[in-house]
Structures are given as structure tokens and as C-alpha cells.
Amino acid sequence: MSHTIEELRNHLFDTIELIKKGEIEPADAKAITNASQAILNSAKIEVDFIKALGGVGEGTGFIPLEPRKPDQAGLNEHKKDEEP
């Protein structure tokens, strides 16, 4: 199972929606946020490591190596799901 930064971002936006609707306990939302921050910190270390190697290395795939347009990266996915 692959996990990407786009998936994490989408999960965090889903969590925000659940908070707004009152469908998640604040403690659960905080736990999700804390876990997400730990994942992002790990990704930052990975990026720094790849930079230290002069850009050599593939990474874990969490952060795509190929630049993508925002709509291709899933950034607008929530906008599509929302009602006009």
C-alpha cells in the first residue's frame, strides 16, 4: 500500500470537514494532526537527505519526484466533491 503526500493532504482536509460538522471528537482530530505532523517531519528529513546526496536517490515515493500541475496532484480534488 502506497501512501503519498496527496493522500495525507486529502485525509487532513477530510478531518477538517468532520470537525466542522461536529462528527469527530477534538481528541481524535488532535491525534490525527499529531500523526500527520510526524509524517511530514519524516518527509522533510527525507528531502534533506536527498539534497545532501546531491539529488541522487529515489526517496520513498511519499513526495513525487516529478513536478505536477496542481489539478494533477489531487489539490483540487475536494473542490470537485463539493456542491456548487
N, CA, C and O atoms as a GROMACS GRO file, in nm:
protein
  336
    1MET      N    1   0.085  -0.119   0.000
    1MET     CA    2   0.000   0.000   0.000
    1MET      C    3   0.089   0.124   0.000
    1MET      O    4   0.176   0.139   0.085
    2SER      N    5   0.065   0.211  -0.095
    2SER     CA    6   0.146   0.332  -0.105
    2SER      C    7   0.073   0.448  -0.038
    2SER      O    8  -0.049   0.461  -0.046
    3HIS      N    9   0.150   0.530   0.028
    3HIS     CA   10   0.095   0.650   0.091
    3HIS      C   11   0.171   0.768   0.035
    3HIS      O   12   0.294   0.768   0.029
    4THR      N   13   0.097   0.870  -0.006
    4THR     CA   14   0.160   0.987  -0.066
    4THR      C   15   0.119   1.113   0.009
    4THR      O   16   0.025   1.113   0.089
    5ILE      N   17   0.191   1.219  -0.019
    5ILE     CA   18   0.159   1.347   0.043
    5ILE      C   19   0.020   1.393   0.002
    5ILE      O   20  -0.050   1.458   0.079
    6GLU      N   21  -0.021   1.360  -0.121
    6GLU     CA   22  -0.155   1.397  -0.167
    6GLU      C   23  -0.262   1.327  -0.083
    6GLU      O   24  -0.362   1.388  -0.046
    7GLU      N   25  -0.239   1.198  -0.054
    7GLU     CA   26  -0.334   1.123   0.029
    7GLU      C   27  -0.342   1.182   0.170
    7GLU      O   28  -0.450   1.194   0.228
    8LEU      N   29  -0.226   1.219   0.225
    8LEU     CA   30  -0.224   1.279   0.358
    8LEU      C   31  -0.299   1.411   0.358
    8LEU      O   32  -0.379   1.439   0.447
    9ARG      N   33  -0.273   1.492   0.257
    9ARG     CA   34  -0.341   1.621   0.246
    9ARG      C   35  -0.492   1.602   0.238
    9ARG      O   36  -0.568   1.671   0.307
   10ASN      N   37  -0.536   1.508   0.155
   10ASN     CA   38  -0.680   1.481   0.143
   10ASN      C   39  -0.740   1.434   0.275
   10ASN      O   40  -0.850   1.473   0.311
   11HIS      N   41  -0.666   1.349   0.345
   11HIS     CA   42  -0.715   1.299   0.475
   11HIS      C   43  -0.728   1.414   0.575
   11HIS      O   44  -0.824   1.420   0.652
   12LEU      N   45  -0.633   1.505   0.573
   12LEU     CA   46  -0.640   1.620   0.664
   12LEU      C   47  -0.757   1.711   0.629
   12LEU      O   48  -0.824   1.762   0.719
   13PHE      N   49  -0.782   1.731   0.501
   13PHE     CA   50  -0.899   1.810   0.462
   13PHE      C   51  -1.028   1.740   0.502
   13PHE      O   52  -1.124   1.805   0.544
   14ASP      N   53  -1.032   1.608   0.488
   14ASP     CA   54  -1.150   1.533   0.534
   14ASP      C   55  -1.170   1.550   0.684
   14ASP      O   56  -1.283   1.564   0.730
   15THR      N   57  -1.061   1.550   0.759
   15THR     CA   58  -1.068   1.568   0.904
   15THR      C   59  -1.123   1.707   0.938
   15THR      O   60  -1.204   1.721   1.029
   16ILE      N   61  -1.079   1.807   0.865
   16ILE     CA   62  -1.130   1.944   0.886
   16ILE      C   63  -1.280   1.947   0.864
   16ILE      O   64  -1.354   2.009   0.942
   17GLU      N   65  -1.326   1.881   0.759
   17GLU     CA   66  -1.471   1.877   0.732
   17GLU      C   67  -1.546   1.808   0.846
   17GLU      O   68  -1.653   1.853   0.886
   18LEU      N   69  -1.490   1.700   0.899
   18LEU     CA   70  -1.553   1.629   1.010
   18LEU      C   71  -1.559   1.717   1.136
   18LEU      O   72  -1.656   1.713   1.211
   19ILE      N   73  -1.454   1.796   1.157
   19ILE     CA   74  -1.454   1.889   1.271
   19ILE      C   75  -1.565   1.991   1.254
   19ILE      O   76  -1.640   2.018   1.347
   20LYS      N   77  -1.575   2.048   1.134
   20LYS     CA   78  -1.678   2.149   1.107
   20LYS      C   79  -1.818   2.093   1.130
   20LYS      O   80  -1.906   2.163   1.180
   21LYS      N   81  -1.838   1.967   1.094
   21LYS     CA   82  -1.969   1.904   1.108
   21LYS      C   83  -1.993   1.849   1.249
   21LYS      O   84  -2.103   1.803   1.281
   22GLY      N   85  -1.892   1.853   1.332
   22GLY     CA   86  -1.904   1.800   1.468
   22GLY      C   87  -1.910   1.648   1.470
   22GLY      O   88  -1.965   1.590   1.563
   23GLU      N   89  -1.852   1.584   1.369
   23GLU     CA   90  -1.858   1.438   1.357
   23GLU      C   91  -1.732   1.368   1.405
   23GLU      O   92  -1.718   1.247   1.388
   24ILE      N   93  -1.640   1.444   1.464
   24ILE     CA   94  -1.517   1.384   1.517
   24ILE      C   95  -1.486   1.451   1.650
   24ILE      O   96  -1.506   1.572   1.666
   25GLU      N   97  -1.438   1.373   1.742
   25GLU     CA   98  -1.402   1.426   1.873
   25GLU      C   99  -1.273   1.508   1.860
   25GLU      O  100  -1.184   1.472   1.784
   26PRO      N  101  -1.264   1.618   1.933
   26PRO     CA  102  -1.143   1.701   1.926
   26PRO      C  103  -1.015   1.622   1.956
   26PRO      O  104  -0.912   1.646   1.894
   27ALA      N  105  -1.022   1.529   2.049
   27ALA     CA  106  -0.903   1.450   2.082
   27ALA      C  107  -0.860   1.363   1.964
   27ALA      O  108  -0.741   1.345   1.940
   28ASP      N  109  -0.957   1.310   1.890
   28ASP     CA  110  -0.925   1.229   1.772
   28ASP      C  111  -0.864   1.316   1.662
   28ASP      O  112  -0.769   1.276   1.596
   29ALA      N  113  -0.920   1.435   1.643
   29ALA     CA  114  -0.866   1.528   1.543
   29ALA      C  115  -0.723   1.566   1.580
   29ALA      O  116  -0.637   1.576   1.492
   30LYS      N  117  -0.698   1.589   1.707
   30LYS     CA  118  -0.564   1.625   1.752
   30LYS      C  119  -0.466   1.509   1.730
   30LYS      O  120  -0.352   1.531   1.691
   31ALA      N  121  -0.511   1.387   1.754
   31ALA     CA  122  -0.425   1.271   1.730
   31ALA      C  123  -0.391   1.257   1.582
   31ALA      O  124  -0.277   1.226   1.547
   32ILE      N  125  -0.488   1.281   1.495
   32ILE     CA  126  -0.463   1.276   1.351
   32ILE      C  127  -0.364   1.384   1.311
   32ILE      O  128  -0.272   1.360   1.232
   33THR      N  129  -0.381   1.504   1.365
   33THR     CA  130  -0.291   1.615   1.335
   33THR      C  131  -0.149   1.584   1.382
   33THR      O  132  -0.053   1.610   1.310
   34ASN      N  133  -0.136   1.530   1.502
   34ASN     CA  134  -0.003   1.497   1.555
   34ASN      C  135   0.066   1.390   1.470
   34ASN      O  136   0.185   1.402   1.441
   35ALA      N  137  -0.009   1.287   1.431
   35ALA     CA  138   0.049   1.182   1.348
   35ALA      C  139   0.090   1.240   1.212
   35ALA      O  140   0.196   1.205   1.158
   36SER      N  141   0.006   1.327   1.157
   36SER     CA  142   0.037   1.389   1.028
   36SER      C  143   0.164   1.472   1.037
   36SER      O  144   0.247   1.470   0.946
   37GLN      N  145   0.180   1.546   1.145
   37GLN     CA  146   0.300   1.628   1.163
   37GLN      C  147   0.425   1.540   1.170
   37GLN      O  148   0.529   1.576   1.115
   38ALA      N  149   0.415   1.426   1.238
   38ALA     CA  150   0.529   1.335   1.244
   38ALA      C  151   0.564   1.283   1.105
   38ALA      O  152   0.682   1.271   1.071
   39ILE      N  153   0.464   1.252   1.023
   39ILE     CA  154   0.487   1.205   0.886
   39ILE      C  155   0.554   1.315   0.804
   39ILE      O  156   0.650   1.288   0.731
   40LEU      N  157   0.505   1.438   0.817
   40LEU     CA  158   0.564   1.549   0.742
   40LEU      C  159   0.708   1.577   0.787
   40LEU      O  160   0.794   1.607   0.704
   41ASN      N  161   0.735   1.566   0.915
   41ASN     CA  162   0.872   1.584   0.964
   41ASN      C  163   0.964   1.478   0.904
   41ASN      O  164   1.077   1.507   0.867
   42SER      N  165   0.915   1.356   0.894
   42SER     CA  166   0.991   1.248   0.833
   42SER      C  167   1.018   1.278   0.686
   42SER      O  168   1.129   1.254   0.638
   43ALA      N  169   0.919   1.332   0.616
   43ALA     CA  170   0.937   1.366   0.474
   43ALA      C  171   1.041   1.477   0.459
   43ALA      O  172   1.121   1.474   0.366
   44LYS      N  173   1.040   1.575   0.550
   44LYS     CA  174   1.139   1.683   0.544
   44LYS      C  175   1.280   1.627   0.558
   44LYS      O  176   1.372   1.670   0.489
   45ILE      N  177   1.296   1.531   0.649
   45ILE     CA  178   1.427   1.469   0.668
   45ILE      C  179   1.468   1.395   0.541
   45ILE      O  180   1.584   1.399   0.501
   46GLU      N  181   1.372   1.327   0.479
   46GLU     CA  182   1.400   1.255   0.354
   46GLU      C  183   1.446   1.352   0.245
   46GLU      O  184   1.543   1.324   0.174
   47VAL      N  185   1.378   1.465   0.231
   47VAL     CA  186   1.416   1.564   0.131
   47VAL      C  187   1.556   1.618   0.161
   47VAL      O  188   1.638   1.631   0.069
   48ASP      N  189   1.584   1.648   0.286
   48ASP     CA  190   1.717   1.698   0.323
   48ASP      C  191   1.824   1.593   0.292
   48ASP      O  192   1.934   1.628   0.247
   49PHE      N  193   1.793   1.468   0.316
   49PHE     CA  194   1.889   1.360   0.289
   49PHE      C  195   1.918   1.351   0.140
   49PHE      O  196   2.034   1.339   0.100
   50ILE      N  197   1.814   1.357   0.058
   50ILE     CA  198   1.832   1.350  -0.087
   50ILE      C  199   1.913   1.471  -0.136
   50ILE      O  200   2.000   1.457  -0.222
   51LYS      N  201   1.884   1.589  -0.079
   51LYS     CA  202   1.963   1.709  -0.115
   51LYS      C  203   2.109   1.690  -0.077
   51LYS      O  204   2.198   1.728  -0.153
   52ALA      N  205   2.135   1.632   0.041
   52ALA     CA  206   2.272   1.611   0.087
   52ALA      C  207   2.348   1.516  -0.005
   52ALA      O  208   2.470   1.524  -0.017
   53LEU      N  209   2.274   1.427  -0.070
   53LEU     CA  210   2.337   1.333  -0.163
   53LEU      C  211   2.349   1.393  -0.304
   53LEU      O  212   2.389   1.324  -0.398
   54GLY      N  213   2.314   1.519  -0.316
   54GLY     CA  214   2.322   1.586  -0.446
   54GLY      C  215   2.208   1.548  -0.539
   54GLY      O  216   2.224   1.552  -0.661
   55GLY      N  217   2.097   1.512  -0.483
   55GLY     CA  218   1.980   1.478  -0.564
   55GLY      C  219   1.980   1.335  -0.613
   55GLY      O  220   1.894   1.296  -0.692
   56VAL      N  221   2.077   1.256  -0.566
   56VAL     CA  222   2.084   1.115  -0.606
   56VAL      C  223   1.998   1.034  -0.510
   56VAL      O  224   2.011   1.046  -0.388
   57GLY      N  225   1.913   0.955  -0.564
   57GLY     CA  226   1.828   0.870  -0.480
   57GLY      C  227   1.683   0.884  -0.522
   57GLY      O  228   1.643   0.984  -0.582
   58GLU      N  229   1.606   0.784  -0.489
   58GLU     CA  230   1.468   0.781  -0.532
   58GLU      C  231   1.370   0.824  -0.424
   58GLU      O  232   1.256   0.859  -0.455
   59GLY      N  233   1.409   0.822  -0.300
   59GLY     CA  234   1.316   0.851  -0.193
   59GLY      C  235   1.219   0.735  -0.174
   59GLY      O  236   1.238   0.626  -0.227
   60THR      N  237   1.116   0.761  -0.097
   60THR     CA  238   1.019   0.656  -0.067
   60THR      C  239   0.896   0.661  -0.155
   60THR      O  240   0.815   0.568  -0.154
   61GLY      N  241   0.882   0.768  -0.232
   61GLY     CA  242   0.764   0.784  -0.314
   61GLY      C  243   0.656   0.866  -0.247
   61GLY      O  244   0.553   0.894  -0.308
   62PHE      N  245   0.677   0.904  -0.121
   62PHE     CA  246   0.579   0.985  -0.049
   62PHE      C  247   0.560   1.120  -0.117
   62PHE      O  248   0.448   1.168  -0.132
   63ILE      N  249   0.671   1.179  -0.159
   63ILE     CA  250   0.667   1.305  -0.232
   63ILE      C  251   0.706   1.273  -0.376
   63ILE      O  252   0.815   1.222  -0.400
   64PRO      N  253   0.618   1.302  -0.473
   64PRO     CA  254   0.651   1.272  -0.612
   64PRO      C  255   0.775   1.347  -0.657
   64PRO      O  256   0.792   1.465  -0.626
   65LEU      N  257   0.861   1.279  -0.730
   65LEU     CA  258   0.984   1.343  -0.779
   65LEU      C  259   0.957   1.427  -0.902
   65LEU      O  260   1.028   1.524  -0.927
   66GLU      N  261   0.857   1.392  -0.979
   66GLU     CA  262   0.820   1.467  -1.098
   66GLU      C  263   0.727   1.581  -1.060
   66GLU      O  264   0.626   1.557  -0.994
   67PRO      N  265   0.758   1.705  -1.099
   67PRO     CA  266   0.666   1.815  -1.070
   67PRO      C  267   0.534   1.793  -1.144
   67PRO      O  268   0.533   1.748  -1.259
   68ARG      N  269   0.423   1.823  -1.078
   68ARG     CA  270   0.292   1.807  -1.140
   68ARG      C  271   0.214   1.936  -1.127
   68ARG      O  272   0.239   2.017  -1.037
   69LYS      N  273   0.119   1.953  -1.218
   69LYS     CA  274   0.029   2.067  -1.208
   69LYS      C  275  -0.064   2.042  -1.089
   69LYS      O  276  -0.094   1.926  -1.059
   70PRO      N  277  -0.111   2.148  -1.021
   70PRO     CA  278  -0.194   2.129  -0.902
   70PRO      C  279  -0.314   2.037  -0.922
   70PRO      O  280  -0.342   1.956  -0.835
   71ASP      N  281  -0.385   2.046  -1.035
   71ASP     CA  282  -0.502   1.962  -1.053
   71ASP      C  283  -0.462   1.816  -1.072
   71ASP      O  284  -0.544   1.727  -1.045
   72GLN      N  285  -0.341   1.788  -1.119
   72GLN     CA  286  -0.295   1.651  -1.134
   72GLN      C  287  -0.250   1.591  -1.002
   72GLN      O  288  -0.248   1.469  -0.986
   73ALA      N  289  -0.214   1.674  -0.909
   73ALA     CA  290  -0.163   1.626  -0.780
   73ALA      C  291  -0.275   1.603  -0.680
   73ALA      O  292  -0.247   1.569  -0.565
   74GLY      N  293  -0.400   1.622  -0.721
   74GLY     CA  294  -0.511   1.600  -0.630
   74GLY      C  295  -0.542   1.720  -0.543
   74GLY      O  296  -0.623   1.710  -0.451
   75LEU      N  297  -0.480   1.834  -0.573
   75LEU     CA  298  -0.501   1.952  -0.489
   75LEU      C  299  -0.641   2.007  -0.502
   75LEU      O  300  -0.692   2.068  -0.408
   76ASN      N  301  -0.705   1.986  -0.616
   76ASN     CA  302  -0.839   2.039  -0.637
   76ASN      C  303  -0.946   1.933  -0.617
   76ASN      O  304  -1.063   1.957  -0.647
   77GLU      N  305  -0.907   1.818  -0.566
   77GLU     CA  306  -1.000   1.707  -0.552
   77GLU      C  307  -1.118   1.742  -0.464
   77GLU      O  308  -1.231   1.704  -0.497
   78HIS      N  309  -1.097   1.812  -0.355
   78HIS     CA  310  -1.207   1.846  -0.266
   78HIS      C  311  -1.302   1.946  -0.329
   78HIS      O  312  -1.422   1.944  -0.300
   79LYS      N  313  -1.251   2.032  -0.413
   79LYS     CA  314  -1.337   2.129  -0.479
   79LYS      C  315  -1.435   2.058  -0.571
   79LYS      O  316  -1.550   2.101  -0.586
   80LYS      N  317  -1.390   1.949  -0.634
   80LYS     CA  318  -1.475   1.875  -0.724
   80LYS      C  319  -1.589   1.806  -0.649
   80LYS      O  320  -1.700   1.793  -0.701
   81ASP      N  321  -1.560   1.761  -0.525
   81ASP     CA  322  -1.658   1.688  -0.445
   81ASP      C  323  -1.763   1.778  -0.383
   81ASP      O  324  -1.872   1.732  -0.349
   82GLU      N  325  -1.733   1.905  -0.369
   82GLU     CA  326  -1.825   1.998  -0.304
   82GLU      C  327  -1.938   2.036  -0.399
   82GLU      O  328  -1.921   2.042  -0.521
   83GLU      N  329  -2.051   2.061  -0.341
   83GLU     CA  330  -2.164   2.107  -0.421
   83GLU      C  331  -2.147   2.254  -0.454
   83GLU      O  332  -2.092   2.330  -0.374
   84PRO      N  333  -2.193   2.297  -0.575
   84PRO     CA  334  -2.177   2.437  -0.613
   84PRO      C  335  -2.258   2.530  -0.526
   84PRO      O  336  -2.255   2.652  -0.546
   0.00000   0.00000   0.00000
